[in-house]
Amino acid sequence: MAPRERTGICQVIRPSAATLLTLGLLGIEAGVLGSILASQMWQSGPLDFQSKRWALIFWVSCGSLVAGLLMVAWGWLSRKQTRQEIVLPALANGIFVVAAFALSEAAVRVLAQPDPFGSRVGGVLLRPFDWSTYGEHNLTLYQNSLAPDAFYVGHDRLGWTVGPSRSYDDGLYVSSRRGLRSAVQGEDLFNRTHASRIGLFGDSFMFSEEVVYGESLQHHLESAVDGAHQVLSFGVPGYGLDQAVLRYELEVDWEIDIAVLAFIRDDVNRALNVYTGLKPSWGIPFSKGRYLYDGQTWQLHNVPNMPPEAIYRREDPFSLPTIEHDVEFLAHDWEPQMLDWSHLFRYLASVYPPWAEASGSTGEDAFLAIGAFLAGRFMELAQQRQARALLVYLPSRSDFNDRSQQQKRQLLDAMSGSGLTVYDATECLLSHADQDTLYVEGGTHYSDTGNRALSRCLLAELALNR
């Protein structure tokens, strides 16, 4: 009598060799891919990850790799193998992998769109960037800035500034005879009779970008003081804290009585930038100066600023002067790789770029040091000119998250530690307007309500309320 076959639970759920081989190969492939992506996030060395999330991905990928190897071994040893049992799972797996790769590669290529940096898929710029395409795009922007009606023009010390007697975007902004924002195009603000002058220095928030003149900070301040002071806006969109201070240094002939330097957190980060065109979507082709600390003093480099023709005619960005001190420059953004022929690889390398630790001149310590230096430099200039000076911190939309608030506190503490007093306008602004109405709807700058609130806060801090 033939022995009865075993029908226990272990026999019922025991997978076939083909299943084990198929699952094992998939586990190996997933483990290899995941561990490679995670290993790009190593900071100072292996197993020192950028975040706990990447550490988890790495160890899960390693687990998948080990499990896959065990399943392949189990499938191989579990029973006597026939050629069909070995070849078919491997062949099916190979066909699946090749088909999945081919479909993914085709999808990425179809979705890729031209971009000044080369190409993009959705909001993802594909690395490595194309220096030739990028250069031609910026040279076109530069040529546009040479037009007689261009609103923003190059400047050999400031990088760029507002052109004189210009109009922009169907009159949304107009400039005075000397390149300040004004109510009337070509207005002579310099020779206007005044008892005293208030100068506003900074970036697009001081310029009041995204609103008409009647909703600008300058207008609200002028209306509030009712002719007792002439209010002038020296703010220029895109300026870093260094450019704002340099402009105050250069505009000595205006004889400003009250100088207000207002800045957002990112303005300090911009002071660590040299080649502004490296910032995606900015559309500013110029370079700017860069303060570097030599161990004893701060020295301004790249002045006169390197002209766009000299920048973008180079074969690559690696030979640009002081490029290693540019916070926006990451070498892996431009370095070619062996697998660049694959758009899928480029997409994955762009979504999960290698972790790049900031250098000493662009890291957190440099951010705090240059912020404190520039704020102190502004106060020093005001003292030399016997002008009242006010340093103002302005909240941007990004300030209302934990990481940004921590960096803001560190920055203001660094300035305070240098003996400086900075007026943080956040609390006052939110007492006059809620967070939703403080900014232009769908925009990044202060709305009419926000600028009106800021004017009240500044007047109270300066004790100029009438």
C-alpha positions in Angstrom: 0.0 0.0 0.0 1.5 3.4 -1.1 2.2 5.8 1.8 -0.2 8.7 2.2 0.9 12.1 1.1 1.4 14.7 3.8 -1.3 17.3 3.8 -0.4 19.4 6.8 -0.6 23.2 6.9 3.1 23.6 6.1 2.7 21.5 3.0 -0.4 23.6 1.9 1.3 27.0 2.2 4.7 25.9 1.0 5.4 28.1 -2.0 6.7 26.6 -5.2 10.3 27.0 -6.4 9.1 29.3 -9.2 7.3 31.6 -6.7 10.3 31.8 -4.4 12.7 32.5 -7.3 10.4 35.3 -8.7 9.8 37.0 -5.3 13.4 36.6 -4.4 14.7 38.3 -7.6 12.2 41.1 -7.1 13.3 41.6 -3.5 16.9 41.7 -4.6 16.2 44.3 -7.3 14.1 46.5 -4.9 16.8 46.2 -2.2 19.6 47.2 -4.5 17.7 50.2 -5.9 16.5 51.4 -2.5 20.0 51.0 -0.9 21.6 52.9 -3.7 19.2 55.8 -3.5 19.5 55.9 0.3 23.3 55.8 0.2 23.3 59.1 -1.7 22.0 60.7 1.5 25.0 59.9 3.6 26.4 63.0 5.2 29.9 62.7 6.6 30.2 59.0 5.9 28.4 55.6 5.5 25.4 55.0 7.8 25.4 58.7 8.8 22.2 59.7 7.1 20.6 63.1 6.4 17.4 62.0 8.2 15.8 59.1 10.0 13.6 58.6 7.0 16.6 57.8 4.8 18.1 55.6 7.5 14.8 53.6 7.6 14.7 53.3 3.8 18.3 52.0 3.7 17.7 49.3 6.4 14.4 48.3 4.8 16.2 48.0 1.4 18.9 45.9 3.0 16.3 43.7 4.6 14.6 43.3 1.2 17.9 42.4 -0.4 18.7 39.8 2.3 15.2 38.4 2.2 15.4 38.1 -1.6 18.7 36.2 -1.4 17.2 33.8 1.1 14.1 33.2 -1.0 16.3 32.5 -4.1 18.4 30.1 -2.0 15.3 28.5 -0.5 13.7 28.0 -4.0 17.0 26.6 -5.3 17.5 24.1 -2.5 13.8 23.2 -1.7 13.6 20.5 -4.3 15.4 19.0 -7.2 15.3 21.7 -9.9 14.4 21.2 -13.5 15.7 23.5 -16.1 12.2 24.8 -16.7 11.7 25.6 -12.9 14.9 27.7 -12.9 14.8 29.4 -16.3 11.2 30.4 -16.5 11.1 32.5 -13.3 14.3 34.2 -14.1 13.2 34.9 -17.7 9.8 36.2 -16.6 11.5 38.4 -14.0 14.0 39.7 -16.6 11.1 40.5 -19.1 9.2 42.3 -16.3 12.2 44.4 -15.3 13.1 45.3 -18.9 9.4 46.2 -19.7 9.0 48.2 -16.6 12.2 50.1 -17.3 11.3 50.7 -21.0 7.8 52.0 -20.1 9.2 54.2 -17.3 11.9 55.6 -19.6 9.4 56.3 -22.3 7.0 58.0 -19.9 9.8 60.3 -18.5 10.9 61.2 -22.0 7.3 62.1 -23.1 6.7 64.2 -19.9 10.1 66.0 -20.2 9.8 69.7 -21.2 12.5 72.2 -22.3 13.8 74.4 -19.5 16.6 77.1 -19.3 18.5 74.5 -17.2 18.0 71.8 -19.8 14.8 69.9 -19.2 12.3 69.3 -16.5 9.6 66.8 -15.6 6.8 68.7 -13.8 8.6 70.7 -11.1 11.7 68.5 -11.2 14.8 69.9 -13.0 16.7 67.0 -14.6 20.3 66.7 -13.5 22.9 67.2 -14.7 21.9 70.7 -15.9 22.9 71.8 -19.4 25.4 74.6 -19.1 25.2 75.6 -22.8 21.4 75.9 -22.7 21.5 77.7 -19.4 24.1 80.1 -20.7 22.3 81.0 -23.9 19.1 81.6 -21.9 20.8 84.0 -19.5 22.6 85.8 -22.3 19.2 86.4 -23.9 17.9 87.8 -20.6 21.0 90.0 -20.4 20.4 91.4 -23.9 16.9 92.2 -22.9 18.2 94.2 -20.0 20.1 96.4 -22.4 16.9 97.6 -24.1 16.1 101.3 -23.5 12.9 100.5 -21.8 14.2 97.6 -19.6 13.0 98.1 -16.0 15.8 96.1 -14.4 19.4 96.9 -15.6 22.9 95.7 -14.7 25.1 97.5 -12.2 28.8 96.9 -11.7 28.7 96.9 -7.9 25.1 96.0 -7.0 24.6 93.4 -9.7 21.4 95.0 -10.9 19.1 97.9 -10.1 16.0 99.7 -11.3 16.5 101.7 -14.5 15.7 105.4 -14.5 12.3 106.7 -15.7 11.0 103.2 -16.6 7.6 101.5 -16.6 7.0 97.8 -16.0 4.0 95.5 -16.6 1.6 98.1 -18.1 2.5 100.6 -15.4 2.2 98.3 -12.4 5.6 99.8 -11.3 7.2 103.0 -12.6 10.5 104.5 -11.6 11.8 108.0 -10.9 14.5 109.9 -12.8 17.1 108.2 -10.6 15.7 104.7 -10.5 13.6 104.6 -7.4 10.0 103.4 -7.3 7.7 106.4 -7.7 4.1 107.4 -8.2 4.9 109.1 -11.6 7.3 107.8 -14.3 10.4 110.1 -14.5 9.5 112.0 -11.3 12.4 114.1 -9.9 12.5 112.9 -6.3 16.0 114.1 -5.6 15.2 117.9 -5.9 11.9 117.8 -4.1 11.7 120.1 -1.1 11.7 118.2 2.1 12.2 118.7 5.9 13.8 115.3 6.3 14.2 112.1 4.3 13.3 108.5 5.3 15.1 105.9 3.2 13.8 102.3 2.9 16.5 99.8 2.0 16.0 96.2 1.3 14.5 93.8 -1.3 11.2 93.3 -3.0 9.3 93.8 0.3 10.7 97.4 0.6 10.0 97.8 -3.1 6.4 96.5 -2.5 6.4 94.0 -5.3 3.0 92.6 -6.6 1.0 95.7 -5.7 0.4 99.1 -7.3 2.0 102.2 -5.9 -1.2 103.3 -4.1 -0.9 100.0 -2.1 2.8 100.2 -1.4 4.6 100.7 1.9 6.1 103.9 0.6 2.7 105.3 -0.2 1.2 104.4 3.2 4.2 105.9 5.0 4.0 109.1 3.0 0.2 109.4 3.6 0.7 108.9 7.4 3.4 111.5 7.8 1.5 113.9 5.6 4.5 115.8 4.1 6.5 115.9 7.3 9.1 113.6 5.7 9.9 112.5 2.2 9.8 108.7 2.0 12.1 107.1 -0.6 12.2 103.4 -1.5 15.6 102.1 -2.4 14.4 98.5 -2.3 15.1 96.3 -5.3 13.5 92.9 -6.0 15.9 90.0 -5.5 18.4 91.9 -3.4 20.3 90.2 -0.6 21.2 91.9 2.6 24.6 92.6 1.2 23.2 94.5 -1.8 20.8 96.5 0.4 23.7 97.6 2.6 25.9 98.4 -0.4 23.1 100.5 -1.9 22.9 102.5 1.3 26.7 103.0 1.1 26.5 104.2 -2.5 23.5 106.5 -2.1 25.4 109.0 0.1 24.3 112.1 -1.9 20.7 111.6 -0.9 21.5 112.6 2.7 19.1 110.3 4.3 18.0 111.4 7.8 16.3 108.1 8.8 17.6 104.9 7.3 15.5 101.8 7.6 17.0 98.4 6.6 14.3 95.7 6.5 15.1 92.1 5.6 13.6 88.7 5.4 15.4 85.5 6.4 16.3 84.6 2.8 18.0 88.0 2.3 20.8 86.7 4.5 21.1 83.5 2.5 21.3 85.6 -0.7 24.3 87.3 0.7 26.1 83.9 0.3 25.3 83.9 -3.4 27.5 85.1 -6.3 25.9 84.0 -9.5 22.2 84.8 -9.1 21.4 83.0 -12.4 22.0 79.7 -10.5 18.7 80.2 -8.7 16.1 78.4 -10.8 13.1 80.5 -11.9 14.6 83.8 -10.8 15.5 85.0 -14.3 18.3 87.3 -13.1 21.4 86.8 -15.3 23.8 89.0 -13.3 26.5 88.2 -10.8 26.9 90.2 -7.5 29.6 90.8 -4.9 30.4 88.4 -2.1 31.8 89.2 1.3 34.3 86.7 2.6 36.0 86.6 5.9 39.8 86.2 5.7 40.3 85.6 9.4 40.6 89.2 10.3 38.3 91.3 8.1 35.4 91.0 5.7 36.5 91.5 2.1 34.2 92.1 -0.9 35.0 89.9 -3.9 33.7 89.9 -7.5 33.7 93.7 -7.6 33.3 95.1 -10.2 30.8 92.3 -10.8 31.7 89.8 -13.5 29.6 90.7 -16.6 27.2 88.1 -18.1 29.2 87.7 -21.3 32.2 86.6 -19.3 30.1 84.2 -17.2 28.1 82.4 -19.8 30.7 82.1 -22.5 32.8 79.7 -20.3 32.7 76.0 -21.1 31.4 75.1 -17.7 30.6 76.7 -14.3 33.5 75.0 -12.4 36.1 77.6 -13.4 34.1 80.6 -12.4 35.8 82.8 -9.8 34.6 82.3 -6.2 32.1 79.6 -7.4 33.0 77.5 -4.4 31.6 80.2 -2.2 28.2 80.3 -3.9 25.5 78.8 -1.7 23.4 78.0 -4.8 26.2 76.0 -6.5 26.2 72.3 -6.1 28.7 70.4 -8.2 26.5 67.4 -8.7 23.9 69.6 -10.4 26.4 70.0 -13.3 28.6 66.9 -13.3 27.9 64.3 -16.0 27.3 60.7 -15.0 27.7 57.4 -16.8 23.9 56.8 -17.0 22.9 60.3 -18.2 21.6 58.7 -21.4 18.6 57.5 -19.3 16.0 60.1 -18.6 14.7 57.8 -15.9 18.0 57.7 -14.1 18.3 61.5 -14.4 14.8 61.8 -12.9 15.6 59.6 -10.0 19.0 61.3 -9.4 17.1 64.7 -9.4 14.3 63.6 -7.1 16.9 62.0 -4.7 20.1 64.0 -5.3 23.2 63.1 -3.3 23.5 64.8 0.0 25.9 67.7 -0.2 27.2 69.1 3.0 27.6 72.9 3.0 31.2 74.2 3.0 32.5 76.5 5.7 31.8 79.6 3.6 28.2 78.6 2.8 27.0 76.7 5.9 25.0 77.7 9.0 27.9 79.4 10.7 28.6 81.5 7.6 24.9 82.4 7.4 24.8 83.8 10.9 28.2 85.5 10.7 27.5 87.4 7.5 24.1 88.4 8.7 25.6 89.9 11.9 28.4 91.6 9.9 26.1 93.2 7.4 23.6 94.5 10.0 26.6 96.0 11.9 28.0 97.5 8.7 24.6 99.3 8.1 24.6 100.7 11.6 28.2 101.8 11.2 27.4 103.7 8.0 24.4 105.4 9.6 26.4 106.5 12.5 29.1 108.0 10.2 26.4 109.9 8.4 24.7 111.0 11.7 21.4 109.4 10.6 18.9 107.5 12.7 18.9 103.9 11.8 16.4 101.0 12.3 17.0 97.4 11.6 13.8 95.5 10.9 13.1 91.8 10.5 10.1 91.0 8.3 8.2 87.7 8.3 7.8 86.0 5.0 5.3 83.2 4.3 7.9 80.5 5.0 8.5 81.9 8.5 5.5 80.2 9.9 7.0 76.7 10.2 9.2 75.3 12.9 12.5 75.0 11.0 12.3 78.6 9.7 11.4 80.0 13.2 14.4 78.2 14.6 16.8 79.7 12.0 15.2 83.1 12.5 15.8 83.0 16.3 19.4 81.9 15.7 19.9 84.8 13.2 18.4 87.5 15.5 20.4 86.1 18.5 23.6 86.3 16.4 22.9 90.0 15.6 22.0 90.7 19.2 25.2 89.0 20.3 27.1 91.5 18.2 25.4 94.4 20.1 22.7 95.1 17.5 19.1 95.8 18.2 16.7 94.4 15.6 13.0 95.2 15.5 11.1 92.0 14.8 7.9 93.3 13.1 6.1 89.9 13.2 4.0 90.4 16.3 3.0 94.0 15.4 2.0 93.0 11.9 -0.2 90.1 13.1 -1.8 92.5 15.6 -3.0 94.7 12.6 -3.7 91.9 10.1 -4.2 88.2 10.2 -1.8 85.9 8.4 -4.2 85.3 5.5 -4.6 88.9 4.6 -1.0 90.0 5.3 0.1 88.7 1.9 -1.1 89.1 -1.7 -3.5 86.3 -2.5 -1.5 83.7 -4.2 1.6 85.8 -3.9 4.6 86.1 -1.6 4.7 89.8 -0.8 2.7 92.0 1.5 -0.8 93.1 0.3 -2.3 96.5 0.6 -3.4 95.5 4.1 0.1 94.1 5.0 1.9 97.3 3.8 -0.6 99.5 5.7 0.1 97.4 8.8 3.8 97.6 8.3 3.7 101.4 7.9 1.9 101.7 11.3 4.5 99.4 12.9 7.4 101.4 11.6 6.0 104.7 12.5 5.3 103.5 16.0 8.8 102.1 16.4 10.4 105.3 15.0 8.0 107.4 17.2 6.8 109.3 14.1 3.1 108.9 14.7 1.3 112.2 14.2 
